[in-house]
Amino acid sequence: MSKKKHSPKDNGTPATHREASGTGGASAVSRRRLIVGAGAAGAAGLALGAAGGAGGYAATRGEAPTPLTSVGSAEAMFHGKHQAGITTPLQARGHLVAFDLAPGAGRGEAAALMRRWSAAAERLMSGEPSDSRGHDTGVALDAGPSSLTITFGFGRTFFGRTGLTSSRPPALDPLPAFSSDHLDAKRSEGDLWVQIGADDALVAFHALRALQKEAGSTARVRWQMNGFNRTPGATARPMTARNLMGQVDGTNNPEPAESDFEERIFVPSGGSSAYAWMAGGSYAVVRRIRMLLDDWEELTVKRQEQVIGRRKADGAPLSGGSEDSAMDLDKTGPDGKLLIPGNAHARISSPEANGGAAMLRRPFSYHDGISDDGTPDAGLLFICWQADPFKGFIPVQRKLDRGDALSPFIRHEASGLFAVPGGAAPGEYVGQRLLEA
Ligand code: HEM
């Protein structure tokens, strides 16, 4: 039977809350008061009153002034054992960008770029201008850090270009081909990968633009994808996200509180010395998965639920209970048939069906307009994190490829595999342990 699990709604590295800068900032604390709805937790449970707004403060009567813990004021830490953006709660807005090193740029240029990018990321994530020389674009002025995270990774080709192939871990071996792949090479892989997430679209764009400018002549954008999730505060209480098929998506993710979470998601220290630079890091598999929404929406809700094995309304398993109930994979109905069908997506992808293989799914939805044939170019920027793709994505996708009821309604259009090193210690830049070994 599947273990009882919770959603990734609060799976994270804690974001701290600080006073928003700009209009209504610290100076407004004495004039404005905090309203936090009963049972509200963190930024997602915030209730903004009429006097809320840009500065992130709302008014009530008769209480001591308190700074408002607003969406804008939440700050994720740049330094730490792991990079931010892996266990950080899903943000409302995301950009995924792959860069290729420019011809002639090698290890030295790459190291200088990672130093510049890390310095910019630290400033941006704390809500400061991107550029200490005063060249900031101003796009994020007035906004707080808004849970901005910037996460850096290296693709397989990075190691050849920088003369570091002896430090390239076997976990970066190319993913196998899957029968259902329709991959576009131009939108796949890349030397460097950057994941940007924020709860404000301008803050996210600001970071994207700043990093692109810092790349200068060292690296060029290979591909970019833009995504979104539900905005914190849009639901009455923090809830698991929904995807563009309308399903509650993320329920049965591994959780940081679980004893095996670290070893499943992050690379341990003490492995081979050639790959010691990956200690505290994780491997990200990125797949742009288009949803064939016209076909999906033709199905009755009952049929849609059988495809996944969970109820659409609340994400509860078809074997009964609520969203957090364990899936009972053996339970049958009065007709003797399995309540969670044999080809249901949640059954086939579960650790029980894959020798314990598990990954942390942390996606963004995307919508890139309407295609020439009139169908929406929309779906999931599927990102999953694991200590080893051979014990996470690869065996699970192999199994899904052979018989997932969801397959007729999706199409994998782009793919990337990236080694995301551990977090930088103070004074260090991301990837320093690789580039300066
Ligand atoms: C557009 C494509 C996909 C959609 C719409 C989708 C949707 C869902 C939904 C609704 C669930 C059930 C709720 C939950 O536990 O999160 C689920 C579970 C899961 N999915 Fe997917 N999924 C997609 C692709 C993938 C891919 C490519 C993989 C990995 C290769 C994957 C792995 C998993 C895993 C591991 C679970 C949890 C199973 C469990 O332990 O119960 N999914 N997915």
Residues whose N, C-alpha, C, O or C-beta is under 5 A from the ligand:
A	BS01	HEM	Q247 V248 D249 G250 T251 N252 N253 I289 I308 A346 S349 S350 P351 L380 F393 V396 Q397 I410
